[in-house]
């Protein structure tokens, strides 16, 4: 067992020399064994660009009460999310979560976090998750759960495979995502205040549909917390 661990560590170091870790923002090569996959300079610069208004009140008719987002979904932030989601850079979750924690500090957010009883990640369809290898929202939720000392319940399931949302109109997104989610563990959210976790908030169609499914599953108030907002 000891030799196996030794060889695994050696192989990992060799791979890092051949394929060194890169910053998720500027793509610069980072030291082997770097704890986070975002360089210090980019992290500081990114945090300075946080959203001025991080709280977004939702329409009265929506099951989603409020949305909290740390950064604008543009420029380097958009590139970082793309690398995190589509280039297999799962390790970025730790620093993205830390950045969200450090910059999202409004009074309303702090009160909502006090009220929150459980984090729930937005799910991927099982086919899409199999191709990607992971659900970025779940990775973020796990990091944030540790940072805020909140339980994470991976209790939402996509029951309908949807088309990619990027090129759809707001109306098309709402239609595409309609009835796409179901709560698989009602006891995890029953009568609880829920914080929905995702990487980005664009038109809100996905988050609102998730909130509707959570409310149908017995959840109390539902808010959302995302890395970026369009």
HELIX and SHEET records of a PDB file:
HELIX    1   1 UNK A    2  UNK A   18  1                                  17    
HELIX    2   2 UNK A   40  UNK A   48  1                                   9    
HELIX    3   3 UNK A   75  UNK A   86  1                                  12    
HELIX    4   4 UNK A   92  UNK A  103  1                                  12    
HELIX    5   5 UNK A  107  UNK A  115  1                                   9    
HELIX    6   6 UNK A  126  UNK A  132  1                                   7    
HELIX    7   7 UNK A  136  UNK A  148  1                                  13    
HELIX    8   8 UNK A  170  UNK A  177  1                                   8    
HELIX    9   9 UNK A  186  UNK A  188  5                                   3    
HELIX   10  10 UNK A  205  UNK A  216  1                                  12    
SHEET    1   A 6 UNK A  55  UNK A  57  0                                        
SHEET    2   A 6 UNK A  66  UNK A  72 -1                                        
SHEET    3   A 6 UNK A 222  UNK A 229  1                                        
SHEET    4   A 6 UNK A 194  UNK A 201  1                                        
SHEET    5   A 6 UNK A 118  UNK A 121  1                                        
SHEET    6   A 6 UNK A 151  UNK A 152  1                                        
SHEET    1   B 2 UNK A 156  UNK A 158  0                                        
SHEET    2   B 2 UNK A 181  UNK A 183 -1                                        
END                                                                             
